[in-house]
Amino acid sequence: MPLRLPLGNRQLSIAWPWLLATLCVCALFVSLGRWQWHRGEQRQKQWQQVQAALAAAPVSLVDAATLARQPRNARVRVTGQLDGGRQVLLDNISRDGKPGYEVLTPLRLADGGLLLVNRGWLPFDGYRNHIPDLNLPPDPGTEFVGRLDVLPVPGVQRTPSAAELAIPAQWPPVVSFPTAAQLSGWLGEPISDQVLLLDADSGPGWQRQWPLPGIAPERHYSYAIQWWSFAALAVGLLLGLNIRKRT
């Protein structure tokens, strides 16, 4: 027997299966909305932490061991020599809708360790067989300041093949998601997945407008509102389709 509720000269008559199905769907939509809202709050907190780190004075580091203990997004100052002969191009990096590369250059620290330095983004010129000129200036400097990050990772993790671990036939190789193991094989020595994103005025390079990690908190909030709107729409459809004139 359906649920019947009088509404003036009209009557709401809903079959129980439809009512239960709508309640389940609404519960799911509300839950997804809350999940997205919480993700937005977490991302907002993460961005605030990154922005606070960016506003802090850089910490001067002298060796790879001390560097490895620094948290992600920490601002640091390091001293060393850039290795212009063994650079890597990160492929499929877009800026303002334009494709391009980011340039990773090894930096030899005072204690002999290596740190990857991201020297910025440069546009793709339309020819895959044309490698951009990455030559360092005669005096690239020895002190560099920036924010620590990690190598980009794909949505699905996988182990590099033997061919991918082999030393490139020519430098710079073009790769989308290099791993620390892959780069260690290429460089012939251990290296972490740490990357120094250089400040705009630190050392030679290209465009350095580093995005904050992840999607914007506002997008999570908009997704939450969309899910809650779906829940309201489901209730509205249930009521609208089951209100009848009383006979």
GIZILIN-V967346 format. One record per run of one state. SS is the DSSP state (H for helix, E for strand, L for the rest). FROM is the first residue (numbers start at 0). TO is the last residue. Records with the same first field share a line. If there is no record, write none. Layout:
SS: FROM-TO / FROM-TO
//
This chain:
L: 0-1 / 7-8 / 14-14 / 55-57 / 60-62 / 68-73 / 95-96 / 109-112 / 123-141 / 150-160 / 165-171 / 175-178 / 187-192 / 198-205 / 207-215 / 245-246
E: 2-6 / 9-13 / 58-59 / 74-94 / 97-108 / 113-122 / 142-149 / 172-174 / 193-197 / 206-206 / 242-244
H: 15-54 / 63-67 / 161-164 / 179-186 / 216-241
//
